[in-house]
Amino acid sequence: MPRRHLLVVSAVALALIGLAGCGEAGTAVPAPTPSGPAGLACRGLISALPAQVSGQDSRAVLPSSAFTAAWGKDPITLACGVATPSALQPDSPLVTINGVDWFVEQGRVTTFTTVNRVANVQITVPQSYAPEASAVSELADEITAKIPSKD
């Protein structure tokens, strides 16, 4: 192979290796776009979140957003200002954790979404952190302080 082609191939390979590493730089969390009182409350919540949840350090989220956060390699994620879950019905059972009402959806991860607050906060917790409610209970005080109830 001519030297020039070798340099081009090497440059492309290095670029691909660099891009492959980007996936590990952050956790993918869909970014909500709350506005008005919900947006203000969410900004306050995100700025008050702890550096650790369930013993896991915070990590970068992708895309970067003022309304999302994540902790741990098998990430616990939080998004503030999400839409009301489509599965939530008027008669859906709710769980109260540290004074915050949650709609819970079980799956590969457990998804907890607040109800009756000026902004919906959604936390996903992988099964590896069982009991999953422990991670949520660590965040309930900040949610109570920063995201007022609608009542």
DAPE-V439800 format. One record per residue. N is the residue number from 0. SS is DSSP state (a for helix, b for strand, c for the rest). Layout:
# DAPE-V439800
N/SS  N/SS
This chain:
# DAPE-V439800
0/c  1/c  2/a  3/a  4/a  5/a  6/a  7/a  8/a  9/a  10/a  11/a  12/a  13/a  14/a  15/a  16/a  17/a  18/a  19/a  20/a  21/a  22/c  23/c  24/c  25/c  26/b  27/b  28/c  29/c  30/c  31/c  32/c  33/c  34/c  35/a  36/a  37/a  38/a  39/a  40/a  41/a  42/a  43/a  44/a  45/a  46/a  47/a  48/c  49/c  50/c  51/b  52/b  53/c  54/c  55/b  56/b  57/b  58/b  59/c  60/b  61/b  62/c  63/c  64/c  65/c  66/c  67/b  68/b  69/b  70/b  71/c  72/c  73/c  74/c  75/b  76/b  77/b  78/b  79/b  80/b  81/b  82/c  83/c  84/c  85/c  86/c  87/c  88/c  89/c  90/c  91/c  92/c  93/c  94/b  95/b  96/b  97/c  98/c  99/b  100/b  101/b  102/b  103/b  104/b  105/c  106/c  107/c  108/b  109/b  110/b  111/b  112/b  113/b  114/c  115/c  116/b  117/c  118/c  119/b  120/b  121/b  122/b  123/b  124/b  125/b  126/a  127/a  128/a  129/c  130/c  131/c  132/a  133/a  134/a  135/a  136/a  137/a  138/a  139/a  140/a  141/a  142/a  143/a  144/a  145/a  146/c  147/c  148/b  149/c  150/c
